[in-house]
């Protein structure tokens, strides 16, 4: 939940200004730590994907930090455009799914749709504390990893 909130907060900082708001003066000044996900979160996620004895260089963490933040901005911007077209102000899960497909990340659509469905089911049960690490979430994560692996294999 903390990571999801961080992602949402970070994506808000990364949104470009609306065309009508563009001027020669910056809308606000962002510090580097406000533009990117916290490096500790990046490190934790990277370590989960690596063997226990693996080490990650500082520049590799910073590179992934920038890439992840840019990816979030890319997806959020597309979802935001859809909302603007539909005269809505709130980006929802379906908008993110739409953006993923529209930007060519089709292989993530089904697993993310399944994850969103499971996430909403858990939240609708009245549970204050969302158990993201449930077996259904792990199944979704495995499906995402398998799709990523299959996509990389097909590209080689």
C-alpha positions, 0 to 999 in steps of 0.5 A: 500500500505504501508503494502504491501511494508512493507511485501515485504521489510520484506520478502526480509530480511527473505530469507535464503542465497542461497546454493552457498553463504553459508559460516561460516560467516553471509552474513549480520547482521540483527537487530531484528527490521529489521527481523520483521514487525513493531509492530505498524502494527501488533498492528493495524491489531490485533485491527481491528480483535478485539472488540473496548474494547479489549486489547492485551498484549505486549508479544502477539503482539511480538508473533504474530510479530514473527509468521507473519514474519516466515510465510512470510519467509516460503511462500516467500522461497517456491515462491523463489524456484519456481522462481529459478527453472524457472530461474527467479529473480522476485517473482510475485503474481502467485508465492505466490499463487503457494506457498500457495497451495504447502504448504497446504494453499489451502483454501486461494488460491481462495480468494487470486487469486480473490484479486490479480485480483481485485488489478491488475484491480485497478492498470491497470485503471491508478489510482496512489492511489490504493483503497484497501478498495474498496467493492470488497476488502472487499468481498475478506476479508470476503471470506478469513474470512469465509474460515478460519472459515470453516477450523477451524470448520472442524478441531474441 
